[in-house]
Amino acid sequence: MIYLDTSVVLAHLLAEDRSPPPSLWDETLVSSRLLEYEVWTRVHALGLAKTHAEVVQAALDRVSFLELSRTVLARALEPFPIRVRTLDALHLAAAHFLNERGQRLEILTYDDRMAAAARRMSLPLSRFCGE
């Protein structure tokens, strides 16, 4: 199972230099519900909703979403091994929640700080991080 960070989905949607290979979308993908809000907020901010709505929804439809429960939010309030931004803390807390419940997952992010925090939390990085 691959936990998707918003940086990866936006890279895919916006055709950035670093973007995931097409084979990623055949994997079992999971993320916090936060991903949906972050993606749509960015798409709207760039004025791309009319032209990208279908591809955005298709990408999001491939992801299983974890709601931000009290337990997940409580973990986000705890210290992290390195300084992280608020939204990254929420993603890391969600991944931690799944990992603590026996879900074998890998983190896929293009954000160096989030990757470093994941490693320090013993959350393995996805093989797709290097592609």
C-alpha positions as CSV (number, residue, x, y, z in Angstrom):
1,M,0.0,0.0,0.0
2,I,1.3,3.4,-0.9
3,Y,0.5,6.5,1.2
4,L,0.3,9.4,-1.3
5,D,1.4,12.9,-0.3
6,T,-0.2,15.9,-2.1
7,S,3.2,16.8,-3.7
8,V,3.0,13.6,-5.8
9,V,-0.6,14.0,-7.0
10,L,0.0,17.7,-7.9
11,A,3.2,16.7,-9.8
12,H,1.1,14.2,-11.8
13,L,-1.7,16.7,-12.5
14,L,0.5,19.6,-13.3
15,A,3.0,17.7,-15.4
16,E,6.0,18.8,-13.3
17,D,9.5,17.7,-14.1
18,R,9.3,15.2,-11.3
19,S,6.1,13.2,-11.6
20,P,5.2,9.6,-10.8
21,P,5.3,6.9,-13.5
22,P,1.9,5.7,-14.9
23,S,2.4,2.4,-13.1
24,L,1.9,4.1,-9.8
25,W,-1.9,4.4,-10.5
26,D,-2.1,0.5,-10.6
27,E,-0.9,0.3,-7.0
28,T,-3.1,0.3,-3.9
29,L,-3.1,4.0,-2.9
30,V,-4.2,5.6,0.3
31,S,-4.1,9.1,1.8
32,S,-5.7,11.3,4.3
33,R,-8.9,13.1,3.2
34,L,-6.7,16.1,3.4
35,L,-5.2,15.2,0.0
36,E,-8.5,15.9,-1.7
37,Y,-8.8,19.4,-0.2
38,E,-5.2,20.3,-0.9
39,V,-5.4,19.2,-4.5
40,W,-8.7,21.0,-5.3
41,T,-7.5,24.1,-3.5
42,R,-4.4,24.2,-5.6
43,V,-6.3,23.5,-8.9
44,H,-8.8,26.3,-8.1
45,A,-6.0,28.7,-7.2
46,L,-4.3,28.1,-10.5
47,G,-7.6,28.6,-12.4
48,L,-7.5,25.0,-13.8
49,A,-10.8,23.6,-12.5
50,K,-12.6,23.8,-15.9
51,T,-9.8,22.2,-17.9
52,H,-8.5,19.7,-15.3
53,A,-11.6,18.7,-13.4
54,E,-12.0,15.3,-15.0
55,V,-8.3,14.3,-14.6
56,V,-8.3,15.6,-11.0
57,Q,-11.3,13.5,-10.1
58,A,-9.9,10.4,-12.0
59,A,-6.7,10.7,-9.9
60,L,-8.6,11.1,-6.6
61,D,-10.9,8.2,-7.5
62,R,-7.8,5.9,-7.4
63,V,-7.1,6.8,-3.8
64,S,-8.8,5.3,-0.7
65,F,-9.2,8.1,1.9
66,L,-8.7,7.9,5.7
67,E,-10.8,10.4,7.6
68,L,-9.0,12.7,10.1
69,S,-10.3,11.0,13.2
70,R,-9.7,12.2,16.7
71,T,-6.9,9.6,17.0
72,V,-5.2,10.8,13.9
73,L,-5.5,14.4,15.0
74,A,-4.2,13.6,18.4
75,R,-1.0,12.1,16.9
76,A,-0.5,15.3,14.9
77,L,-0.5,17.3,18.2
78,E,2.5,15.2,19.4
79,P,6.1,16.1,18.6
80,F,7.7,14.9,15.4
81,P,11.4,13.9,15.1
82,I,12.1,17.0,13.0
83,R,10.2,20.2,12.4
84,V,7.3,19.7,10.0
85,R,4.6,21.9,8.6
86,T,1.0,21.5,9.8
87,L,-0.4,19.7,6.8
88,D,2.6,17.4,6.6
89,A,2.1,16.6,10.3
90,L,-1.5,15.6,9.5
91,H,-0.4,13.4,6.6
92,L,2.4,11.8,8.8
93,A,-0.1,11.2,11.6
94,A,-2.5,9.5,9.2
95,A,0.3,7.3,7.9
96,H,1.4,6.5,11.4
97,F,-2.1,5.6,12.4
98,L,-2.3,3.1,9.5
99,N,1.1,1.7,10.2
100,E,0.3,1.2,13.9
101,R,-2.7,-0.8,12.9
102,G,-0.6,-3.3,10.9
103,Q,-1.1,-1.8,7.5
104,R,2.1,-2.2,5.5
105,L,2.6,1.0,3.7
106,E,5.2,3.1,2.0
107,I,5.2,6.9,1.9
108,L,5.4,8.5,-1.5
109,T,6.3,12.2,-1.3
110,Y,8.4,14.6,-3.3
111,D,8.8,16.8,-0.2
112,D,12.3,16.3,1.3
113,R,11.3,17.5,4.7
114,M,8.3,15.1,4.8
115,A,10.5,12.3,3.6
116,A,13.1,12.9,6.3
117,A,10.4,12.9,9.0
118,A,8.9,9.7,7.6
119,R,12.3,8.0,7.7
120,R,12.8,9.2,11.3
121,M,9.4,7.8,12.2
122,S,10.4,4.4,10.7
123,L,7.8,4.8,7.9
124,P,9.4,3.4,4.8
125,L,9.6,5.5,1.6
126,S,8.2,4.2,-1.6
127,R,10.4,2.9,-4.4
128,F,8.7,5.5,-6.6
129,C,10.3,8.3,-4.6
130,G,13.5,8.0,-6.6
131,E,11.8,8.0,-10.0
